[in-house]
Amino acid sequence: MTETLSDIDISTIKNDIHGERVANTPACDYCGAELNTEEPVMYDVIRVADMPNLERVFDLPSGWFPDAIRCQQCERDTLSPGTDGFDEGLLIIHLSESNGILSIDSSSIAPVDFSLVGQGYYPPHVSPQMVSQFSDLGLARWIRVKWLLEHDESSQLVSIVRKGVEESKEIPPEV
């Protein structure tokens, strides 16, 4: 049975991401802009639900984990296109510094949107080695691939991603 938004247990997300470390000088994972840690930030959080090709190569977390932090210019109202194989959430959260370490304080979060497994498009064609090389599981998500193709035309990563998109089983219309 496919979960619905009402089935999501926000307390599980809070528990899974609370205390996760953030770079001491956090920057937007989409555009690189430096973030103000005194203000709430938007975060993409994910839970791998069914990605056997990645499970063969990685020891994937079993719960929700932070994938990409967003600056105000990269904030969104929806997670579209969603990626089947992942539960994806878009949250407004706070960051907290303790003993010189910046981490997620999920004591109060504001859910913005969710894209649950089975609600998105078949995952983009990416090699697990590429995801491992760039240490970025989010490269297997359509919303991240879409942003890369629209905003970063010069890097070697984009040419690899573009080739993978062309070989994908299903391509969202907005990509």
C-alpha positions in Angstrom: 0.0 0.0 0.0 1.3 3.4 -0.9 1.7 5.9 1.9 -0.1 9.2 1.8 0.9 12.5 3.4 -1.4 11.8 6.3 0.5 8.5 6.9 3.9 10.3 7.3 4.9 10.3 10.9 6.6 13.7 11.4 8.0 12.6 14.8 10.0 9.8 13.0 11.5 12.4 10.6 12.3 14.7 13.6 14.1 11.8 15.4 15.9 10.7 12.3 17.4 14.1 11.3 17.8 15.7 14.8 21.5 16.4 15.5 22.7 15.6 12.0 25.8 17.6 11.4 25.8 20.5 8.9 28.9 22.2 7.5 30.1 25.0 9.8 29.7 27.5 7.0 26.7 26.0 5.3 26.1 26.8 1.6 23.1 26.1 -0.5 23.5 22.7 -2.2 21.8 24.1 -5.3 23.5 27.4 -6.0 26.3 27.6 -3.4 25.1 30.8 -1.7 26.2 31.1 2.0 23.3 30.6 4.4 22.3 32.6 7.5 22.3 30.0 10.3 20.3 32.3 12.6 17.2 31.9 10.3 15.2 28.7 9.6 16.4 27.0 6.4 14.7 24.8 3.8 16.0 21.2 3.6 15.3 18.3 1.3 15.1 15.2 3.4 15.0 11.7 1.9 14.4 8.1 2.8 15.6 5.4 0.5 12.6 3.1 0.0 13.6 1.0 -3.0 16.8 1.5 -4.8 18.4 -1.9 -5.2 21.2 -0.6 -7.5 22.4 1.8 -4.8 21.8 -0.7 -2.0 24.4 -3.0 -3.6 27.1 -0.4 -3.4 26.2 1.7 -0.3 25.3 1.0 3.2 22.2 3.2 3.0 20.6 4.8 6.1 17.4 3.1 7.1 15.5 6.2 8.0 15.1 9.8 6.9 18.3 11.9 6.4 19.1 15.4 5.1 20.0 15.5 1.5 20.2 19.2 0.3 19.9 22.5 2.1 18.4 25.5 0.2 18.9 29.2 0.3 15.9 31.6 0.0 16.4 31.9 -3.8 16.3 28.2 -4.3 13.3 27.5 -2.0 10.3 25.8 -3.6 6.7 25.0 -2.7 6.7 21.5 -4.1 9.0 18.6 -4.7 8.5 18.1 -8.4 9.5 16.0 -10.2 9.5 13.3 -7.5 11.6 10.2 -7.8 10.1 6.7 -7.3 12.4 4.7 -5.0 12.7 7.6 -2.5 10.4 9.2 0.0 11.2 12.9 -0.3 10.3 15.7 2.1 10.7 19.4 1.9 11.0 21.0 5.4 11.7 24.3 7.1 14.0 23.6 10.0 16.3 25.3 12.4 20.1 24.9 12.8 21.8 24.9 16.1 25.4 25.4 17.2 26.8 23.5 20.2 30.5 23.2 21.1 31.4 24.7 17.7 29.4 22.1 15.7 26.4 23.2 13.6 23.6 20.6 13.4 19.9 20.3 12.6 17.6 21.1 15.5 14.4 19.4 14.5 12.5 20.3 17.7 10.2 22.3 15.5 9.9 21.7 11.8 7.4 22.9 9.2 6.6 20.4 6.5 6.2 22.1 3.1 5.7 19.1 0.7 6.3 15.4 0.3 6.8 13.1 -2.7 6.4 9.5 -1.5 7.7 6.3 -3.0 5.5 5.3 -5.9 4.4 8.9 -6.6 7.3 10.0 -8.7 9.1 9.1 -11.9 11.3 6.1 -12.5 14.8 7.1 -11.2 17.2 8.7 -13.6 19.9 6.4 -15.0 22.9 7.0 -12.8 25.8 4.8 -12.0 26.3 4.0 -8.3 30.0 4.7 -8.9 29.2 8.3 -9.9 27.0 8.8 -6.8 29.9 7.4 -4.8 32.6 9.5 -6.6 30.7 12.7 -5.8 29.5 11.5 -2.4 25.9 12.6 -3.2 23.0 10.2 -3.1 20.8 13.1 -4.2 22.2 12.7 -7.8 19.8 9.8 -8.1 16.8 12.1 -7.6 15.0 13.9 -10.4 14.7 17.3 -8.6 18.5 17.5 -8.2 19.1 16.3 -11.8 16.7 18.9 -13.1 18.4 21.7 -11.2 21.9 20.6 -12.4 20.8 20.5 -16.1 19.2 24.0 -15.8 22.0 25.8 -13.8 25.4 24.1 -14.3 26.1 23.5 -17.9 29.9 23.4 -17.8 31.0 20.8 -15.3 32.1 17.2 -16.1 29.3 16.0 -13.7 26.6 17.6 -15.9 27.8 15.9 -19.0 27.7 12.6 -17.2 24.2 13.4 -15.8 22.9 14.5 -19.2 24.1 11.2 -20.8 22.4 9.3 -18.0 19.1 11.2 -18.5 19.2 10.3 -22.2 19.5 6.7 -21.2 16.7 6.8 -18.5 13.7 4.6 -18.7 11.4 7.5 -17.9 12.0 11.2 -18.2 9.7 13.7 -16.4 8.3 16.3 -18.9 9.7 19.2 -17.0 13.3 17.8 -17.4 
